[in-house]
Amino acid sequence: MNSSNKHQNFVSKPMEDKAVTDMPGIRGALGKRLQKQGFDKAYMLLGKFVAHKKNTEKFAKWLRETFGASAQQADICTRSLQEWCEIFLSTPTSCLDTTTSRPDTPTSCLDTPTSW
């Protein structure tokens, strides 16, 4: 699978139980180093990315310094996680709208109408 297909496949689906080597930028020796240190699932790197407050520079630096990722590998992986977060962790605009007057519309994303 070429890198653009790997990226598209990664960012278009929920995280679930993806292997760390399913992530763009992670393959071969880097994948083995990550796995050896317990980072065998993509969601584990996602957790580190979020722990770095989604700061792309800090996360990429962590990948380079901790696992010996090249600048290119770190950049590709980081951009993929950033895009995945934008797609799957963004708050929908409708969740922020508290002016809706329809009775079947939630006032927040935590409210779930019984008619849904």
N, C-alpha and C positions, 0 to 999 in steps of 0.2 A: 504494500500500500504506500503510495507516495505521500509526502508530508502534508500536502494540502488536503488530500482525502482523509488522512489521519486526523488533521485539525477539524475538518467539517464533521467527521463522525464523532469526535470527542465533544464538541460544543453543542451538537444537536440533540444529545440524549442526556437523561438524568444520570447522575453519578453512579448510583447503585453500587455494584461490586466490581467496577472496572479495575483491571490490573494496572499497576504503575507504568508498565511498559506500553499500555494503551494510550498514554499521554503523548501528545506531540513534543518532540525534543528529547524524549526519554527512550533510549534503546541500548542494546549492547552492554558495554562495560558500565555505563552510568546506571542503567537499570539494575544490574547486578549489585553495584555498590549501594544503591538505595534499598534493595531487597535485603541485603546482608545486615543493614542497620534497622530493619523492621518496617521500612516504608514499602510494603508490597502492594498496597492498594492506592489508587488515585485519590480516594477521599482522605487519605492520610496527608498527602501533599496539599490538598485543598485546605485541610485543617491548619497546616503551617502557614499557608498563604493568608488565611483569615486571621490567624494569630499575629501575623505581621501587619494586621489592619489593612490588608489588600494593598500594601505599599509595594509596587512592582520592583522598585530599585532594591529595597531591603531584602525581598524574597529572592530575587535573582542573585544578589550577593551571597545570601545564605546557601543557595544551591551550589554556587561556584566554590565557596570557601569550605563548605562542609563535605561535599561529595565530588569535588573536582569537575563539575560541569563546565563545559566551554561557555564562553560568552553567548555564542549562538544557541546552544542547547538551553541555557538558562532563560534567554530571551523568548525563545519559542514556547517553552513550557509556561513561563510566566504570562505571556500574552494569551495563551489558551485558557489558563485559569481565570484570568481577568475577564475574558469574553464569556466563559461559562458562568461566572458569577453575575455578569450583567444580564444574562438570559434567565438564569434560574433563581437568583437571589434578589432580584430587583423587586421593589414594592410597586404593584400595579397602581397606576394613577387613580383608578376607581376606589382603591382602599383609602385614599387620602381625602376623598370627597365626602364631607359630612353635611352637605347641603341637600342631599337627595331626600325627597319627601315620599317616595314610594314605600309602602309598608313591607314589600317583599325584598327590599334592598338592605343589605347589612349596613350598619353605621360604622363598622370597622371591619377589617379582615378577620377578626376573631369571632365576629357574630356570624352564625350560619342560620339562615331562615329555614324553617321546616319544609317550605315548598320547593327547595332545591333538590 
